[in-house]
Amino acid sequence: MKTLYLDCFCGISGDMTVGALIDAGVEPAYLQTVASSLNLDGVKILADKVEKHGIQATQFQVVIDPDTVQPHRHLKHIIAIIQQADVTDLAKESSIAVFEKIAQAEASVHGLPVEKIHFHEVGALDSIMDIVLSNAALYSLGIERVLCSPLVTGTGTVACDHGVMPVPAPATALLLRDIPWSAGDIPCEQVTPT
């Protein structure tokens, strides 16, 4: 069984995951093909080699044209976007499952049924790209199992569409239920829902 181990001593996010998977062997050209197949206007992806604290890595970014309107999407809209992606059925199913888990957490936080949840930050173009490309990358590498160190979430607050929230934000905290994590001592958001 091909296993991926994520050492998340300094958190994890969708863009960090995609960058790490590129370093693990995923071709950026493949991810560009997947990104294009989502047919989302005003967005492009970049993967650049960077050096941080003497270590070379890939910094992955989703760059959004500032004039692009990002509507608040419901789960059904995001599923429709994912269904058109040029990826395996398993990658589609996994991407949809991620959004369903996030929708359940958001529904719990807001006291609404899942179908009434408007995705804000997580329904934005960068989150859709991060989640779909992460899943496409995992399956392209033949990963069958993912293991992860305890997560370090960061501390303090983060500004979002609902105002200033604690770190981890409420939906993130629900997603972390039954997962080993600690706050650490860095005053910023280090773990995102994606």
N, C-alpha and C positions, 0 to 999 in steps of 0.2 A: 504494500500500500504506500503510495507516494504521499508523504506528509510535509506540510509547510508549518514551520514554527515561527511565530511572530513574537519578538522580544519587545514588549511595549513599555519599556522603562520610562519613556517620555511621551506616553500617550499614543493615540492612533486616530487617523481620520481617513476619509476616502482618498484624498490626494496622496497622503503618505503611503497608503496601501498600494495604489497604482504605481507610484514611483518605485517602491520596493519590488513589486512584481516585474517591472521592467528590468531592474537590476538582477532579478532571478532568471531572466531569459526571454521575457515576452518582447516581441518586436514592436517598437513604437508604430511602425507602418500598419501593423495589424490593428492596433488600437485606433489609429486614424480611420481605417476602413469601418470599424464598428461605430465610431463616433459619427461618421458621415451617414451611416445607415439609420441613425435615429431621426434624421431630417429635422433637426432643431436649428432654427435660424439664429444668427448673431453670436455664435459660439465657436471657438476653436480650442484645440488642445496643444500644449507645449510640453516637451520632455527634454530638459537640459541637464547636463552633467554639472554638478556644483561640488564645492569642497566646504565642509563644515567641520570645524575643529580638527582639521587635518585628515578627515575621512571623505573620500569621494563617494557621491551618491547621485541618484537621479531625482531631480525636483520636477514633479509633475504638476501642471497647472491647467485649469480650465479658465480660459480668458473669454469674457463676455463683453460684447460691444456695449458701451454705456447707454446707447440709444435703444437697446433691445428691451422690450416690455416683457417682464416675467410674470405671467398670471399666477394667481393662487390656483393650484390644481387639486382636484379630488383624486382619490386612489384610482378610480376607473380611467381617468385621463392619463395617469402615469403608466398604468398597465397597457393602455393602447399604444403609447410611445414605445414601451419595451417590446411589445409583440412584433413591431416592425423591425427590430434590430437584426442585423446580420450576424447572429451568434447561434450556438447550439441551443436546443430546447432546454437542456439542463441549465445553461447560463441564464436563459430567460426565466425559468422557474425559480432559480435562486434569487435573481434580481427582484422578481415580484414578491417572493417570500420576505426579503429584506424590507421592502416598502410596506407589506402587510403587518410586519412586526412593529414598524415605526408608527403605522396608522393606529394599531391597537394601543400603543403607549400614548399617543397624542389623544385618542378618544378617551382613555382613562383619565388623563390629566384635565381635559376640558369637560368631562361629563357628557359626551355626545356619542351617538352611534358612529361607527367607523365610516359609513357612507356620507356622513355630514362633515367629516374633517376636511378642512382646507389645508393643504400643505403649504407652508410658507417657505422658510429657508430650505427645508428638506425637499420641497417640490420644485425648487429652483433648478435652473439648467445645470449648474455645477454639481449638485447632488445627484441628479439623474445620471450624468456622465460618470461621476465617481463610482456609483453603485453598479451600473451596467458594465463599465470597463473593468472594474475589479473582478466581477464574476466571469466576464469573458476571458480575462487574463488567467484566472485560476484554472478554468477548464482547458485553456490552450496549453497550459503547462502540465496537464494531467494530474493535478492535485486532487487527491481523494479525501484528505482529512486535513483540517487546520487546527493546530494547537496554539495556545497563546499564554504568555506570562500574565501574571496579575496586571491589570491596567492601572495607570496613574492618571487621574482625571484632571489634576490641577485644582486651583482654589480661586476664590474671589467671585466675581460676577461677569456676566456677558450680556451685551445688548442684543436684543432680537425684536421681531415684530410685535411681541407681546410686552415689551418693556425690558427692564433690567431683571435678569434672572440669576439665581445662584449657580455656581459650577459645582457639580454637574447640573445642567438644566433639568427640570422635572421629567421630561420625556426620556432624556438620556439616563437619568437615575432609574427609571422603570426598566429600561432596556438592560441595565447593569444588574438587575435583581438576580441573585443566585450566581453571579460572576465575581470572582475575587478581584477587588480593586482597593485602592487607597487614594487619598487626595494628593499626597506629595506636598511639596512646599513651593511650587512655582505658581505665581498668581496670574493664571490665564487658563482658558479652556484648552485642555490637551486631548480630550476624547469627545468626538462628535458622534451623532447618531449614525452617520454614514460609515 
